[in-house]
């Protein structure tokens, strides 16, 4: 009996009829071809809106009850999970332990592809096991093809721990749909270069992961309106952003915003509450805690009217 490929019927491995002559095109025409394919990709993500919303609810509930979020993937999928987890602490002030990522082959796979590591089912299971998953956690498996053994091993171990499981893939036919809590599967179709899932599949995956994390962080009070009020102060750029947020929300001048932030120990949320309510730092922190960390609830004031006013006055960038 002749050997048959188990990958040949995957949508991510198919030949794209729209780009058969890509090697004959000019640079501008190649760009046009890729943009046309990306438009199809965005439609595919749109079709998954309801499942993405379910995933957001799952993650939000986990974060509210002390759970962790763990991304698991190999190759491009793994790198996207690492990027997502790495961006959470500076953007939303989370602990590095709250949102984590596992990539097949470990850290070295981030900068140099390590072929074959994605095929190790047992190592996927061991990688998740090292984190001691619990029923409070959410494990997000990321696999463009839907059949990466490393990811499947990781999800199997997570399921034994009763963790919630979200699966992000670009193969809507994957049989893992019966194994996980929700499958998000944008049908992006064949890639511009057959099998190169760093392209449409990678972009669609990045969009989905952005939505899952960003929306969940908003839902637990990490923003005031669309302002990054839990921003961390790891660089001068971020300290500048904090000052500008204070000027936007409170109307203080830039220098006064700096003084307020110093009194608030560079806690943007506390600084806003202090300025709006006249409370000390300690009492502002206490009020935020009682408001479940939502600035709007702590000060009894919605951000939208103030932001609309600034935009109408042409002052959206610096609040001055």
N, C-alpha and C positions, 0 to 999 in steps of 0.2 A: 504494500500500500504506500503510495507516495506521501511524503511529508507535506503538511499544509501549515501555512502561517496562521497563528492565532491573532495576529495584528492586522492582516490584510483587509479585513472588513471594517476596521475602525474608521469613523468619519475623519479623525485627525490624520489618518494615513492616506486618505483618498487623494486622487489627482484632481486638481482644480481645472475645470475646462476653460475658465476665464483667463488663465495665465500660462497656457501651453507654450506660447512664443515669448515668454518673458526675457529669454536670453538674447532676443533680437531687438528689444525695445531701447529707446533712449532713456537717460536717467529721469527726465520729466515724465515720460510715459510709465516708467516703473512706479514712480511716486503715485501717479493717478490710479494705477492698478491696485496698489496697496491701500490707498484711501477708499476706493470703491469696496474693497473687501472689509475694511474696518467699519464702513457704514452698515454692512450686513451684520457684523459682530455686535454693534450697538443694539440693533433690532433684536438679536438673539438674547442679549442680556435683559432687555425690556420685557421679553416674554417670561422671564423668570422672576418678575417683580414680587409676586405673591410668595414664592418660596424664599426669596431673600428676606422678606419681611418676617416670615416665620423664624428664619435663622437669627435675625436681629432680636426677636423676642426671647429666643432660647439663650442667647449670649447675655442679654440684659438681665434676665432672671438669675443666671449664674453669677454675674458680677454683684448683684444685690444681696446674694446669699453667701458670699465668701468663696465662690468658685474661681477657678483659673480657666484661661483660654489657651489651648495648645494647638498650634498649626503643625501639620506633618506632611512632608512631601519630599520628592526627589527631583534633582535637576532644576529646571526653571520653576516648577511648582514649589519646590522646597525653598528656593531663594526668595520667591515672592512672600512666602510665609515668614521668613526671617526678616525681610524688610518691614513687613507689617508689624511684627512684634517689636522691632527695634525703634520704630517711630512712636510708639505709645507713651513711653516715659517723658520725653521732652515735650510732646504735644499736649498730653492730657494729665501729666503729673502722676502717672501710675507707677507702682513698684515694678521693677524688671521681672519679678516672679509672677505678676498677675497675667501677663500675656507673653507666652513663650513660643518657641518654634523648634522643631526637630527637622533636620535635613539629612537624608541618606548620605552616609559618608562623612558626616561631621563637619566641623567648621572649615576644613580644607576644601570642601566641595563648593564653598561660596565663591571662591576665586578661580578654581580650576575644576573642570568637569571630571568626575570620577565614574567611568562607565562600569556597569555591573552591580554597583551598590544598591541600585533600585530593585534588584531581583531578590534581595535577601529578606524574605518574609519574617524569619526568626529575629533578625536584628531590628526590624521595625517593632516587633512586639517587645523586645528587650529595651529599646529606646524609650518607649512609653512607660514601661514598667519602672524604669529608673526614677521617674517623676512621681511614683506612687499615686496614680490617679484615683479619684473618688467620685461618688455620685454627684458631687457639687460641680465638678469640672465639665467643660465642653472641649471635645477634641474635634478639630476641623481637618479632615483629610482632604488633601488637594492632589488630584491626579487627572491630567488632561485626558488621558486615554481611558481612565476609569478602571484600570486593571493592574496598576503598579503593585507588585507583591510587598514591597517595603511598607507602603501605606496600608495595604490590607492587613498586614500583620499588626501594625500599630492600632488600627481601629478594632480589630478583634480583641486585643488586650484591653483596650479602653472599654469596650462593651462588657467585658467580664467584670470590670470595676463599676458598672452601672453608670458610667459617664454618658452624658448626652453626646451625640455624634452628628456633625454636619459634614456632608460630603460635597465637595465642589469639583466638578468634572465637565468635560465638553462632549461627553457621550451620553445622550439622554437614555440610551438603551441599557445602561449598566445594570447588572442584576443586584448591585449593592443597594438599590432602592428599598429592598425589603429588609435590609440589615441596619439602616441608619434612621435617625429621627427626621431628617429632611435632606433631600438631594437637590442641589442647585446645579442645573446642567444646561447652560446656554449652548444651543446647537449652532456653533459658529461655522460649521462646514469645513471643507478642505482648505488647507493653508495655501498661501501664494506659492510657497516652496513645499512640495508634498512632505508631510511629516514634521515640519519645523514648527513645533508647538510653542516656541518662544514668541511667535507672531500673534495671530488672532486669538488663539487659545490663551496665550500668556496675558495679552491685554485684557481679554474678558475676565480672566481670573483675577487680575489686579483690581479691576473695577468692582467685582463682587466682594473681594476681601476689604477694599476701602469702604464699601457700603456697610458691611457687617460690623466692622470695628467702629467706624465713625458714628453711625446711627446709635449703636449701643452706648457709646461714651456720651453722646448727647442725652440719651434717655436716663442716664444716671447722674446728670447734673454737671458734666464736665465743661459745658459752655454756658454763657449768658447771652441770649440771642445767638448770633453766630460768632461770638468773640471767644477766644481761647483763654478763658480765665483760670485754667489750671496749668498754664504754661510754666515750665521750669526754667531756671535762670542759669543755664550752663554756659551761656556765651553773652557777649555784649549785644548781639543782635536780639537775643531773646529778652534781655533786660530792657532793651529799647522797646520791644513789642509790649512788654508789661507796662512801661510808662505810657505808651500811646493808648493802650486799653483804658488805663485810668483816666487819661485826659478825655477820651471819648465818652466814658460813662459818667464821670463826675463833673466835667467842665473845668477841672483844675488846669493850670498852666503846667508845662512839661517839667519844670524844676520843682514845682510843688508836688507833682505826682511822684517824683523821685523821693522826696522827703517822706511822703506818706507811705510809700512802699518800704522804705527803710524802717519806719516805725512798725510796719506790719510784717517785718521779717521776710520781705519779698513774697508775701502771700497775696496774690492779686485779689482773690475772693474776699479775704479778710479786710484788705485795704478798701475795697468798694463798700463793704458793710460799715466800716469805721467812718468813712466820709459821709455816707448817706444817713447814718443813725447817730453819730456822735459817740459811739461806744469805744471802749478801750479795745486793744488787740485781743485780750483774753475773752472779753464778753462778746466780741464779734465772732470769734471762733466758736464759742458756745452757741451763739444764735445760728450760725451756719450748720452746726451739728444737729440742732433741733429741727432745722429746715431740710434735713437729709442732704445737705451739701448743695442745695439749689440756691443760687444767688437771688433769683427773682422772688422766691418764697421768703428768703431772709430779710429782704428790704421792702417787700410788698410792692415791687415796681417791675413792670415788664420792660425788656430792652428795646422792643420793636419801635415804639414811638420816638424814643431818643435817637435811634439809628436812622429812622426815616427822616427826622428833622435835619440831622447832619448831612445826609445825602442830598436833601433838597436844597441845602445851603452850599453844596459843593465842598463839604469838608469831611469826606469819608476816610481819608488816608491818615490824617494826623489828629483830627478832632479839635484843631486849634481855631 
